[in-house]
Amino acid sequence: MENRNDPDGIALSSYERLSLLLIEAELRQDRHLVRRMRHPGARPWLSMSVAALTCASLLLLVTGILTTNLAVLWCFTALWPVTLLLAFRLLRHPADAEARTRP
Protein backbone atom coordinates (compact mmCIF):
# COMPACT_ATOMS: atom_id res chain seq x y z
CA MET A 1 0.00 0.00 0.00
CA GLU A 2 1.26 3.49 -0.88
CA ASN A 3 1.96 6.02 1.87
CA ARG A 4 0.30 9.42 1.43
CA ASN A 5 2.07 11.25 4.28
CA ASP A 6 4.16 13.28 1.84
CA PRO A 7 3.41 17.03 2.07
CA ASP A 8 3.31 17.30 -1.72
CA GLY A 9 0.65 14.61 -1.93
CA ILE A 10 2.88 12.31 -4.00
CA ALA A 11 2.73 8.62 -3.16
CA LEU A 12 6.07 6.83 -2.91
CA SER A 13 6.65 3.13 -2.74
CA SER A 14 8.50 1.72 0.25
CA TYR A 15 11.61 1.17 -1.91
CA GLU A 16 11.52 4.80 -3.07
CA ARG A 17 11.06 6.06 0.51
CA LEU A 18 14.00 3.94 1.68
CA SER A 19 16.19 5.20 -1.16
CA LEU A 20 15.22 8.79 -0.38
CA LEU A 21 16.00 8.34 3.32
CA LEU A 22 19.41 6.87 2.50
CA ILE A 23 20.24 9.75 0.18
CA GLU A 24 19.13 12.31 2.78
CA ALA A 25 21.20 10.59 5.49
CA GLU A 26 24.28 10.63 3.26
CA LEU A 27 23.79 14.32 2.44
CA ARG A 28 23.39 15.20 6.14
CA GLN A 29 26.80 13.66 6.86
CA ASP A 30 28.53 16.03 4.43
CA ARG A 31 29.48 18.91 6.76
CA HIS A 32 30.80 21.11 3.98
CA LEU A 33 27.51 20.84 2.08
CA VAL A 34 25.55 21.63 5.23
CA ARG A 35 27.67 24.74 5.81
CA ARG A 36 27.27 25.88 2.20
CA MET A 37 23.52 25.29 2.28
CA ARG A 38 23.25 27.29 5.51
CA HIS A 39 24.96 30.30 3.84
CA PRO A 40 24.24 29.99 0.11
CA GLY A 41 25.21 33.53 -0.91
CA ALA A 42 28.22 34.06 1.30
CA ARG A 43 30.65 35.36 -1.36
CA PRO A 44 28.89 37.59 -3.90
CA TRP A 45 30.31 40.60 -2.08
CA LEU A 46 33.86 39.51 -2.85
CA SER A 47 33.83 40.27 -6.57
CA MET A 48 32.13 43.63 -6.02
CA SER A 49 34.65 44.51 -3.31
CA VAL A 50 37.58 43.66 -5.55
CA ALA A 51 36.16 45.74 -8.39
CA ALA A 52 35.49 48.74 -6.15
CA LEU A 53 38.88 48.55 -4.42
CA THR A 54 40.68 48.19 -7.76
CA CYS A 55 38.96 51.30 -9.10
CA ALA A 56 39.73 53.22 -5.93
CA SER A 57 43.36 52.07 -5.96
CA LEU A 58 43.85 53.08 -9.58
CA LEU A 59 42.21 56.44 -8.94
CA LEU A 60 44.51 57.06 -5.96
CA LEU A 61 47.54 55.93 -7.97
CA VAL A 62 46.82 58.28 -10.85
CA THR A 63 45.96 61.15 -8.50
CA GLY A 64 49.11 60.51 -6.48
CA ILE A 65 51.30 60.52 -9.57
CA LEU A 66 49.74 63.68 -11.02
CA THR A 67 49.69 65.71 -7.81
CA THR A 68 52.63 64.16 -5.91
CA ASN A 69 50.58 64.60 -2.75
CA LEU A 70 51.97 62.39 0.03
CA ALA A 71 48.58 61.84 1.68
CA VAL A 72 47.15 60.38 -1.54
CA LEU A 73 50.20 58.15 -2.01
CA TRP A 74 49.92 56.87 1.59
CA CYS A 75 46.23 56.12 1.05
CA PHE A 76 47.16 54.16 -2.07
CA THR A 77 49.89 52.37 -0.12
CA ALA A 78 47.36 51.33 2.53
CA LEU A 79 44.63 50.32 0.07
CA TRP A 80 46.68 48.37 -2.49
CA PRO A 81 47.61 45.35 -0.28
CA VAL A 82 43.97 44.94 0.76
CA THR A 83 42.96 44.98 -2.90
CA LEU A 84 45.56 42.34 -3.77
CA LEU A 85 44.57 40.14 -0.83
CA LEU A 86 40.89 40.14 -1.83
CA ALA A 87 41.79 39.61 -5.50
CA PHE A 88 43.83 36.52 -4.60
CA ARG A 89 40.95 35.22 -2.49
CA LEU A 90 38.61 35.77 -5.44
CA LEU A 91 40.96 33.92 -7.79
CA ARG A 92 41.50 31.09 -5.31
CA HIS A 93 37.76 30.52 -4.71
CA PRO A 94 36.99 28.76 -8.04
CA ALA A 95 40.15 26.66 -7.68
CA ASP A 96 39.00 25.52 -4.22
CA ALA A 97 35.56 24.61 -5.54
CA GLU A 98 37.10 22.59 -8.38
CA ALA A 99 39.44 20.75 -6.01
CA ARG A 100 36.55 19.81 -3.72
CA THR A 101 34.50 18.31 -6.54
CA ARG A 102 37.29 15.95 -7.61
CA PRO A 103 37.24 12.53 -5.91
Secondary structure, 3 states (H helix, E strand, C coil): CCECCCCCCCCECHHHHHHHHHHHHHHHHCHHHHHHHHCCCCCHHHHHHHHHHHHHHHHHHHHHHHHCCHHHHHHHHHHHHHHHHHHHHHHHHHHHHHHHHCC
